[in-house]
Amino acid sequence: MLNIYTLIYGLIAGLLVGFHVFSVKWIQMNFSYNYYTFIIIIFSMLIWIISRIFLFLSYNTTEVSTFAHTLLFTGILVSIILDDIILNKPIKPPIYLGILFLFIGYYIIIQYGY
């Protein structure tokens, strides 16, 4: 069964990866040579480093790395939500189906994995 710390650390790592991926996309769309962009770039790199720390902690609390790695896909959800809220990109109906399959996959891996 999945250790609660594996779940917590993996979810935190996944959320941070989602913020990192979104910040890279935001920088790409709004790049200019100023201090604000530089701060966002540094902040994005720090988020990535911190996510690796939480991923390492998650790997240390489980014998099966698949569980921790699967939780990284929560970053997809963060990216989708931030795209909708900040970039005003609407969520198309097929994306809801993909999110449903993502949650079904989480359930199967966590319940029946190894």
MDTraj code that builds the backbone (N, CA, C; nanometers):
import mdtraj as md
import numpy as np

residues = "MET LEU ASN ILE TYR THR LEU ILE TYR GLY LEU ILE ALA GLY LEU LEU VAL GLY PHE HIS VAL PHE SER VAL LYS TRP ILE GLN MET ASN PHE SER TYR ASN TYR TYR THR PHE ILE ILE ILE ILE PHE SER MET LEU ILE TRP ILE ILE SER ARG ILE PHE LEU PHE LEU SER TYR ASN THR THR GLU VAL SER THR PHE ALA HIS THR LEU LEU PHE THR GLY ILE LEU VAL SER ILE ILE LEU ASP ASP ILE ILE LEU ASN LYS PRO ILE LYS PRO PRO ILE TYR LEU GLY ILE LEU PHE LEU PHE ILE GLY TYR TYR ILE ILE ILE GLN TYR GLY TYR".split()
xyz = np.array([
    [0.0844, -0.1194, 0.0000],
    [0.0000, 0.0000, 0.0000],
    [0.0881, 0.1246, 0.0000],
    [0.0329, 0.2318, -0.0444],
    [0.1061, 0.3564, -0.0601],
    [0.1242, 0.4273, 0.0734],
    [0.2478, 0.4626, 0.1032],
    [0.2810, 0.5371, 0.2238],
    [0.2262, 0.6793, 0.2106],
    [0.1695, 0.7326, 0.3182],
    [0.1098, 0.8665, 0.3151],
    [0.2144, 0.9738, 0.2833],
    [0.3372, 0.9554, 0.3287],
    [0.4423, 1.0529, 0.3006],
    [0.4827, 1.0513, 0.1533],
    [0.4785, 0.9326, 0.0922],
    [0.5029, 0.9243, -0.0517],
    [0.3989, 1.0069, -0.1252],
    [0.2741, 0.9950, -0.0835],
    [0.1651, 1.0692, -0.1455],
    [0.1811, 1.2198, -0.1258],
    [0.2087, 1.2617, -0.0047],
    [0.2210, 1.4053, 0.0252],
    [0.3393, 1.4664, -0.0490],
    [0.4567, 1.4048, -0.0361],
    [0.5756, 1.4582, -0.1025],
    [0.5613, 1.4550, -0.2546],
    [0.5023, 1.3487, -0.3066],
    [0.4827, 1.3385, -0.4513],
    [0.3857, 1.4432, -0.5038],
    [0.2782, 1.4676, -0.4296],
    [0.1827, 1.5707, -0.4719],
    [0.2440, 1.7101, -0.4670],
    [0.3211, 1.7375, -0.3631],
    [0.3883, 1.8682, -0.3551],
    [0.4853, 1.8836, -0.4719],
    [0.5622, 1.7789, -0.5016],
    [0.6557, 1.7844, -0.6148],
    [0.5802, 1.8068, -0.7451],
    [0.4680, 1.7376, -0.7626],
    [0.3880, 1.7544, -0.8836],
    [0.3315, 1.8950, -0.8979],
    [0.2831, 1.9507, -0.7881],
    [0.2306, 2.0871, -0.7921],
    [0.3398, 2.1871, -0.8277],
    [0.4563, 2.1677, -0.7690],
    [0.5679, 2.2589, -0.7993],
    [0.6134, 2.2459, -0.9449],
    [0.6128, 2.1246, -0.9981],
    [0.6480, 2.1053, -1.1389],
    [0.5460, 2.1765, -1.2281],
    [0.4189, 2.1695, -1.1908],
    [0.3162, 2.2402, -1.2673],
    [0.3371, 2.3899, -1.2685],
    [0.3718, 2.4468, -1.1519],
    [0.4013, 2.5896, -1.1461],
    [0.5242, 2.6245, -1.2291],
    [0.6242, 2.5370, -1.2251],
    [0.7461, 2.5608, -1.3026],
    [0.7158, 2.5602, -1.4526],
    [0.6428, 2.4595, -1.4987],
    [0.6104, 2.4495, -1.6411],
    [0.5288, 2.5709, -1.6854],
    [0.4322, 2.6117, -1.6030],
    [0.3525, 2.7288, -1.6379],
    [0.4387, 2.8545, -1.6420],
    [0.5293, 2.8687, -1.5465],
    [0.6132, 2.9894, -1.5451],
    [0.7045, 2.9953, -1.6675],
    [0.7533, 2.8796, -1.7134],
    [0.8343, 2.8772, -1.8348],
    [0.7508, 2.9230, -1.9541],
    [0.6271, 2.8752, -1.9622],
    [0.5386, 2.9175, -2.0712],
    [0.5098, 3.0672, -2.0621],
    [0.4866, 3.1178, -1.9421],
    [0.4582, 3.2604, -1.9235],
    [0.5788, 3.3439, -1.9643],
    [0.6982, 3.3005, -1.9260],
    [0.8203, 3.3724, -1.9630],
    [0.8358, 3.3739, -2.1150],
    [0.8089, 3.2611, -2.1787],
    [0.8198, 3.2526, -2.3237],
    [0.7239, 3.3501, -2.3921],
    [0.6040, 3.3634, -2.3401],
    [0.5040, 3.4512, -2.4022],
    [0.5274, 3.5993, -2.3713],
    [0.5872, 3.6317, -2.2570],
    [0.6001, 3.7703, -2.2124],
    [0.7451, 3.8130, -2.1914],
    [0.8360, 3.7543, -2.2665],
    [0.9767, 3.7826, -2.2402],
    [1.0131, 3.9263, -2.2785],
    [1.0841, 3.9902, -2.1887],
    [1.1462, 4.1204, -2.2147],
    [1.2647, 4.1325, -2.1201],
    [1.3582, 4.2169, -2.1547],
    [1.4776, 4.2323, -2.0727],
    [1.4508, 4.3322, -1.9615],
    [1.4018, 4.2821, -1.8492],
    [1.3811, 4.3676, -1.7319],
    [1.3978, 4.2839, -1.6052],
    [1.3958, 4.3516, -1.4917],
    [1.4170, 4.2833, -1.3640],
    [1.3022, 4.1892, -1.3300],
    [1.1822, 4.2251, -1.3682],
    [1.0656, 4.1417, -1.3380],
    [1.0795, 4.0043, -1.4033],
    [1.1167, 4.0020, -1.5299],
    [1.1357, 3.8748, -1.5993],
    [1.2513, 3.7966, -1.5381],
    [1.3575, 3.8653, -1.5018],
    [1.4718, 3.7996, -1.4389],
    [1.4300, 3.7337, -1.3068],
    [1.3496, 3.8022, -1.2283],
    [1.3021, 3.7470, -1.1000],
    [1.2142, 3.6241, -1.1250],
    [1.1276, 3.6304, -1.2256],
    [1.0431, 3.5154, -1.2587],
    [1.1297, 3.3970, -1.3027],
    [1.2341, 3.4208, -1.3786],
    [1.3240, 3.3130, -1.4226],
    [1.3928, 3.2485, -1.3024],
    [1.4445, 3.3299, -1.2118],
    [1.5109, 3.2771, -1.0912],
    [1.4102, 3.2008, -1.0049],
    [1.2911, 3.2568, -0.9881],
    [1.1863, 3.1918, -0.9093],
    [1.1484, 3.0565, -0.9711],
    [1.1393, 3.0507, -1.1037],
    [1.1057, 2.9267, -1.1726],
    [1.2141, 2.8202, -1.1503],
    [1.3401, 2.8611, -1.1555],
    [1.4488, 2.7667, -1.1311],
    [1.4461, 2.7157, -0.9865],
    [1.4170, 2.8039, -0.8922],
    [1.4073, 2.7617, -0.7519],
    [1.2917, 2.6643, -0.7308],
    [1.1796, 2.6913, -0.7956],
    [1.0657, 2.5981, -0.7859],
    [1.1066, 2.4608, -0.8385],
    [1.1785, 2.4582, -0.9500],
    [1.2210, 2.3308, -1.0060],
    [1.3131, 2.2562, -0.9087],
    [1.4076, 2.3271, -0.8482],
    [1.5007, 2.2644, -0.7535],
    [1.4255, 2.2113, -0.6314],
    [1.3332, 2.2899, -0.5791],
    [1.2557, 2.2458, -0.4621],
    [1.1693, 2.1251, -0.4980],
    [1.1157, 2.1222, -0.6199],
    [1.0353, 2.0058, -0.6608],
    [1.1204, 1.8794, -0.6631],
    [1.2458, 1.8909, -0.7039],
    [1.3352, 1.7744, -0.7047],
    [1.3620, 1.7252, -0.5622],
    [1.3705, 1.8171, -0.4672],
    [1.3912, 1.7783, -0.3270],
    [1.2721, 1.6982, -0.2769],
    [1.1507, 1.7474, -0.3068],
    [1.0313, 1.6742, -0.2637],
    [1.0191, 1.5409, -0.3362],
    [1.0610, 1.5358, -0.4615],
    [1.0593, 1.4088, -0.5337],
    [1.1567, 1.3098, -0.4706],
    [1.2740, 1.3562, -0.4320],
    [1.3713, 1.2721, -0.3636],
    [1.3140, 1.2201, -0.2308],
    [1.2481, 1.3077, -0.1545],
    [1.1855, 1.2650, -0.0292],
    [1.0769, 1.1614, -0.0551],
    [1.0016, 1.1806, -0.1622],
    [0.8975, 1.0846, -0.1965],
    [0.9570, 0.9492, -0.2328],
    [1.0663, 0.9505, -0.3096],
    [1.1336, 0.8243, -0.3440],
    [1.1880, 0.7541, -0.2208],
    [1.2305, 0.8305, -0.1215],
    [1.2857, 0.7698, 0.0001],
    [1.1797, 0.7042, 0.0872],
    [1.0533, 0.7361, 0.0663],
    [0.9478, 0.6819, 0.1518],
    [0.8722, 0.5665, 0.0871],
    [0.9166, 0.5217, -0.0294],
    [0.8497, 0.4098, -0.0953],
    [0.9531, 0.3138, -0.1537],
    [0.9126, 0.1901, -0.1694],
    [1.0001, 0.0918, -0.2312],
    [0.9809, 0.0871, -0.3827],
    [0.8677, 0.1422, -0.4293],
    [0.8346, 0.1390, -0.5714],
    [0.8327, 0.2820, -0.6236],
    [0.9273, 0.3150, -0.7090],
    [0.9377, 0.4531, -0.7562],
    [0.8229, 0.4929, -0.8489],
    [0.7491, 0.3961, -0.9006],
    [0.6372, 0.4258, -0.9900],
    [0.5335, 0.5126, -0.9217],
    [0.5086, 0.4895, -0.7931],
    [0.4087, 0.5685, -0.7212],
    [0.4481, 0.7156, -0.7182],
    [0.5699, 0.7412, -0.6800],
    [0.6164, 0.8801, -0.6706],
    [0.6195, 0.9457, -0.8083],
    [0.6617, 0.8727, -0.9078],
    [0.6699, 0.9281, -1.0428],
    [0.5312, 0.9582, -1.0992],
    [0.4347, 0.8745, -1.0705],
    [0.2981, 0.8959, -1.1189],
    [0.2388, 1.0239, -1.0626],
    [0.2709, 1.0557, -0.9384],
    [0.2161, 1.1761, -0.8759],
    [0.2696, 1.3046, -0.9385],
    [0.3788, 1.2955, -1.0120],
    [0.4307, 1.4141, -1.0813],
    [0.3334, 1.4649, -1.1870],
    [0.2461, 1.3783, -1.2340],
    [0.1518, 1.4199, -1.3373],
    [0.0439, 1.5153, -1.2848],
    [0.0419, 1.5408, -1.1547],
    [-0.0494, 1.6446, -1.1041],
    [-0.0076, 1.7811, -1.1565],
    [0.1161, 1.7928, -1.2009],
    [0.1618, 1.9164, -1.2640],
    [0.0804, 1.9503, -1.3881],
    [0.0285, 1.8484, -1.4560],
    [-0.0569, 1.8713, -1.5722],
    [-0.1823, 1.9470, -1.5303],
    [-0.2409, 1.9049, -1.4191],
    [-0.3623, 1.9717, -1.3705],
    [-0.3348, 2.1165, -1.3340],
    [-0.2222, 2.1415, -1.2700],
    [-0.1853, 2.2780, -1.2326],
    [-0.1678, 2.3635, -1.3578],
    [-0.1004, 2.3106, -1.4576],
    [-0.0796, 2.3851, -1.5814],
    [-0.2121, 2.4169, -1.6509],
    [-0.3027, 2.3206, -1.6544],
    [-0.4331, 2.3425, -1.7182],
    [-0.5111, 2.4508, -1.6445],
    [-0.5127, 2.4434, -1.5129],
    [-0.5873, 2.5427, -1.4338],
    [-0.5270, 2.6820, -1.4491],
    [-0.3943, 2.6924, -1.4434],
    [-0.3307, 2.8234, -1.4574],
    [-0.3460, 2.8793, -1.5988],
    [-0.3436, 2.7933, -1.6993],
    [-0.3702, 2.8396, -1.8360],
    [-0.5092, 2.9017, -1.8456],
    [-0.6052, 2.8374, -1.7814],
    [-0.7419, 2.8880, -1.7853],
    [-0.7560, 3.0190, -1.7078],
    [-0.6976, 3.0257, -1.5894],
    [-0.7153, 3.1425, -1.5031],
    [-0.6307, 3.2610, -1.5479],
    [-0.5027, 3.2400, -1.5722],
    [-0.4118, 3.3521, -1.5977],
    [-0.4024, 3.3859, -1.7462],
    [-0.3909, 3.2849, -1.8305],
    [-0.3751, 3.3112, -1.9742],
    [-0.5084, 3.3161, -2.0484],
    [-0.6169, 3.2904, -1.9786],
    [-0.7525, 3.2935, -2.0357],
    [-0.7689, 3.1989, -2.1548],
    [-0.7037, 3.0849, -2.1466],
    [-0.7215, 2.9815, -2.2482],
    [-0.8310, 2.8874, -2.1977],
    [-0.9419, 2.8784, -2.2692],
    [-1.0527, 2.7952, -2.2201],
    [-1.0166, 2.6462, -2.2203],
    [-1.0766, 2.5757, -2.1269],
    [-1.0570, 2.4306, -2.1190],
    [-1.1581, 2.3665, -2.2127],
    [-1.1094, 2.2947, -2.3128],
    [-1.1973, 2.2300, -2.4105],
    [-1.2490, 2.0981, -2.3532],
    [-1.3694, 2.0565, -2.3945],
    [-1.4302, 1.9336, -2.3390],
    [-1.3433, 1.8086, -2.3430],
    [-1.2638, 1.7824, -2.4495],
    [-1.1798, 1.6610, -2.4452],
    [-1.0786, 1.6610, -2.3304],
    [-1.0406, 1.7783, -2.2836],
    [-0.9449, 1.7847, -2.1725],
    [-1.0075, 1.7264, -2.0459],
    [-1.1383, 1.7477, -2.0262],
    [-1.2061, 1.6892, -1.9105],
    [-1.2009, 1.5366, -1.9158],
    [-1.2145, 1.4810, -2.0342],
    [-1.2039, 1.3361, -2.0498],
    [-1.0625, 1.2884, -2.0149],
    [-0.9622, 1.3635, -2.0591],
    [-0.8242, 1.3300, -2.0256],
    [-0.7984, 1.3368, -1.8760],
    [-0.8546, 1.4369, -1.8079],
    [-0.8398, 1.4485, -1.6626],
    [-0.9067, 1.3307, -1.5929],
    [-1.0233, 1.2892, -1.6427],
    [-1.0915, 1.1722, -1.5858],
    [-1.0038, 1.0478, -1.5988],
    [-0.9448, 1.0275, -1.7167],
    [-0.8560, 0.9125, -1.7359],
    [-0.7319, 0.9215, -1.6462],
    [-0.6842, 1.0421, -1.6230],
    [-0.5694, 1.0622, -1.5343],
    [-0.6023, 1.0151, -1.3929],
    [-0.7192, 1.0542, -1.3433],
    [-0.7590, 1.0123, -1.2085],
    [-0.7859, 0.8615, -1.2008],
    [-0.8436, 0.8044, -1.3060],
    [-0.8642, 0.6592, -1.3090],
    [-0.7290, 0.5881, -1.3068],
    [-0.6332, 0.6413, -1.3810],
    [-0.4984, 0.5834, -1.3815],
    [-0.4320, 0.5915, -1.2448],
    [-0.4470, 0.7074, -1.1766],
    [-0.3938, 0.7195, -1.0406],
    [-0.4526, 0.6116, -0.9511],
    [-0.5843, 0.5962, -0.9578],
    [-0.6514, 0.4987, -0.8718],
    [-0.5997, 0.3577, -0.8986],
    [-0.5894, 0.3207, -1.0245],
    [-0.5441, 0.1857, -1.0591],
    [-0.4014, 0.1620, -1.0118],
    [-0.3137, 0.2583, -1.0353],
    [-0.1738, 0.2408, -0.9961],
    [-0.1587, 0.2341, -0.8445],
    [-0.2300, 0.3190, -0.7727],
    [-0.2169, 0.3226, -0.6274],
    [-0.2821, 0.1995, -0.5626],
    [-0.3987, 0.1567, -0.6141],
    [-0.4681, 0.0424, -0.5545],
    [-0.4059, -0.0929, -0.5911],
    [-0.3666, -0.1071, -0.7151],
    [-0.3256, -0.2386, -0.7633],
    [-0.1779, -0.2474, -0.8018],
    [-0.1050, -0.1400, -0.7850],
    [0.0360, -0.1423, -0.8210],
    [0.1165, -0.2245, -0.7225],
    [0.2018, -0.3025, -0.7717],
    [0.3001, -0.3834, -0.6996],
    [0.2506, -0.4267, -0.5643],
])
top = md.Topology()
chain = top.add_chain()
for i, resn in enumerate(residues, 1):
    res = top.add_residue(resn, chain, resSeq=i)
    for name in ("N", "CA", "C"):
        top.add_atom(name, md.element.get_by_symbol(name[0]), res)
traj = md.Trajectory(xyz[None], top)
